[in-house]
Amino acid sequence: MEFSESVKLARTETGLEYFEVNSPLCQAKIFLQGAQLTEFIPTGKADLMWVSADEDYQEGTSFRGGIPICWPWFGTHENPDWPAHGVARKVVWRAEKVIETAQEVRISLSLPMVQVDKTYWPHESRLEVEFILNDSVEVRLTNTNLGSEPFSLTQALHTYLPTSDIKVTQVDGLQGAQYIEFGEGPFKQDSIVEFARETDMVYTQATPVQTIRTPDGIIEVSRENSASCVLWNPWIEKSKRLSNFQDEEYLGMLCLEAANVLEDIATVEPGQSHTLTTKVRWL
């Protein structure tokens, strides 16, 4: 495939390949394993992605940070022996296309379905992701049904975002949505969200734009083809049990994830496509 002037393939010390973007618009890193964005720095601004200082980028393991792709299910499957958050995060995707203009850099990857165990996903389909990079990052995850029967799935773009102090961070724009937390609910979100404990809220009926007020500035997160999202911070005790996560790192991160979950499950008819999109930027 052809690369652009600002994009090259690089490799970690552990041997994993990633796209390295150094353009007048931004810097970014997108790994072929998991098609996972781990860095996005708009020119003149701070990194919009959070990654744990303990992340060591090993083959066959998902990375703690950036935007992992949860597919074709989100969370724990009803079969407890199946991997959490599906299979897309840990396999190597195929690089498809790099296009650079004065306005943006576009990088596309696809998941070779030969890498997906048919026990987990027996459907004839295509899965592609496109990253559109400029002063914002837009991620577009597209499922195409190549078979003769409809299929349904849950999925999420598990976005890790930075803050210098979670205790004074607020999330605005979820008012009026319904949420389930720790298996209880649904409850109505009546106010701006603040953080003082472990937070694991799965929202439905959510408006398409939220803003995150941090001491470092305001982050806007928007979604398309998604009326559900997930808000997560592990807080003190869970942080101690997480892999590739330092005990105090909960203070500097949160996740706000575009999703298709619960009643917002995605169903794709034969010959049709569904694109889950999230866009993140500093305001």
N, C-alpha and C positions, 0 to 999 in steps of 0.2 A: 504494500500500500504506500501511497505518497504522503509525506509529512509536509507541514508548512514551515515557514522560516522560524516561528516561535515555539515549535513543538518538536520534541525528540523523545526517544525511548531511552530510559535509564534503568539501572538495576540496583537493588539494595545489596548490602553485604550478605544478606541471607539468600540472594539469588532471585528475588521477585522483581518482575518487570513492571514499570509504571511509565505513564506519559508525564513528562516534565514540561510545563508550559511557562515560558518567560516572554510575555508579550507586553507591548506598551499599555495594555489594559489591565493586566493582572498576572499573578503567578498562581500555578495550581499543580497538584499531583493527583493522577488518577491511576490506580493500580489495575492491571489486567485481572488479578485474582479478586473476584467479587465485584469487578467493575466499580471499585470503591474510591470515591473522592476523599482524600485525606488532608488536603490543603487548598485554600482559596483565599488569596490575598489581593483584593482590588488595589490598584496603584494608589499609593498615598494613604492607605487605610490598614487596619489590623486584619489578621487572619479571621475569617468567619467560621472556620472549622476548629473544633476542639479534638485533640488526640491525647490519650494518656501518656505521661512521661515513661510509663513502664511498657508501652507497646514495642514489641521487638520484631514484628513483621515476619511471622513464620509461615511456611507453606502449609496449606490445608487448614488454617485457623482464621477465623474472622478477626478483624482489627477493632480495637477498642477506640472508636472515634471516627470522625468524618461522617460519611453517609453510607452505612451498610444497607444493602438491598435485601429486605425480608420477602422471600417468595418461594413457593406458592402458598405459604401460610404465614401468618403473623403469630408470634408467641408460641405457646406450647400446643402441640397437636393433640387431638383426642387420643391418638395412639402414643402413649408415653415413651415408646422406644424410638420414635422418629425425632430427628434433630430439631431443636428449637429454632424458630424463625425460618424454617425451610432449608433449601439447599444452595441457593444462588450465591451466598456470601463466601463460600469456601472453595469454589471452583474457578478455573481460569476462563475468562471470556475471550472472545475473538475481537481483535481490533478491526473495525470496518472502514472508517472514514475520518479524515481530518480536513476541515475546511477553515481557512482563516481569511477574514476580510478586515477592513479598517474598523468595523463596528463590533466584531465578535470573533471568538474561536469556537468551533463546533467539533466535538469529538464523539463518535458513535462506536458502540460495541454491541456484540450479540452473544447470547449464551448458546453454545453448541449443545443441542438437545441430546446428543450421544453421551454427554457427561451427566445427564439426569437419569437416575434410576427410575424405570417405569413403574416400580412399586409406589413411588412417591407421586409421580406425575405421568399417567398413562395417555394423556391427550396429545393429539397432533397440533403443535403450536409453534410459534416463533416468539422469542423474547429479546427485545432490543432496548438499549438505553442510550440516550443522547444527552450530552452536557453542553450547555450554551453558556459561554463565559465572556463577560465584559466587566461592567462595574457591579454586576450581580451574577449569581450562579443559578441557572435553571436546569433541573434534572427531569427528563421525560422518560418514563418507563412504559414501554408499549408491549402489550400482549396481543398477538394475532392468532385467531382460531383458524387452523388449516384443515380441521377435520369436518365431519358431517353432523356432529352433535354439539350443542352448547356446553360450555364448561364454566365453573365458578371457582373463584379463588379469593383468598385474603392476602394482603400485601402491605408493605410500608417502606417508605424511604426514611430510615432511622437516623435522623439528623442530630448530631451532637454539636451544640453551640457553646461559645465561651462566655463567661462572665468573670469579673474579678471578685465578686462577692454574691453568692447565691442568696444570702440572707436579706439583701436589699434589692433583689431582682424581682420584677413583676411581669406578668404576662397579661396583656390586654387583648380583648376581642373574642374571648370565649364565653362571655356573658350570654345567657339564653340557651346555650348548648346543654345537652344531657351527658352525664358521665357515669361510668362504672369504675369503682376502685376496689382492689383486693376482693373481687367477686361480689361486691355489694352495690346496690343501686338498681335502676338509674336514679341519679340525683340531678337537680338543676343547678347549673353554675350561675350564681347571682352576682358575683363581684369579680374584680380583677384578682388574678391568682398571685399569691405570695408563697414563699417557701419557709417552712419551719419544722418540717418532718419529711420522712420518706413520701414521695409523691409518685403515683403510678396510675394516672387517670386516662381512661380510654373514652374519648368524646365522640358523640354522634350529633347530627343536626348542627354542626359547627359552621360558622360563616367562613368564607374562603381566605380571610386575611387576619393574622394576629401580629401584634407588635410586642417585643420583649425589651423592657427598659432595664438596662444594666448600668453600672457606674461608668462604663466605657463608651456608652452610646446606645442608640436604639436600633435593634435588629427587626426587620420586617420579614415574616415568613408567610408566603401565600401558597395556595393549592388550586389545582384544577382537577375535575372529575373525582373529587374527594369531598365528602361531607363528614368525614371522620378523621380524627387525629389523636396522637398519644403524647402526653406530657409526662416526663419522667426525670426524677432525681433520686438516687439511691439513699441519700442521707448517710448517717453515721454507721449504723450496724451493718447494713447491706454492703456498704463500701468495703468492709473488711473481708467479705466473702467473695467478692468479684475477682475474676482473673484479669490480669493486665490493668490493674486499677489501684492506685495508691490510696491509703486510708483517708487522707484529707482531700482527695481530688474532687469529692462531691461539692466542695465549696466553690469550684471554678467552672462548673459546667451544668448544662441541662439539655434534655432532648425534647424537641417539638417535631413530631413525625407526621408527615402526610401519609394517609392510610386509606385503605378500603377494608373496613372491619365491621363486625356485628351486622346491623341491618344495612350497612353500606357496602356489603360484599359485592365484588365485581363479577358480573356474568357476561360472557362474550359469546355471541351467536356465531354460527359457521360463516366464515368469510369476512367477519368483522374484527375490529381492533378496539382496544381500550387503552388509553394513555393516562397514567397517573403522573401528575406534574407537581413539583414543588419549586419555588423560587425564593432565594434568600439574598438579602442585601442589607447594607448599613443605610439608615436614613440620615 
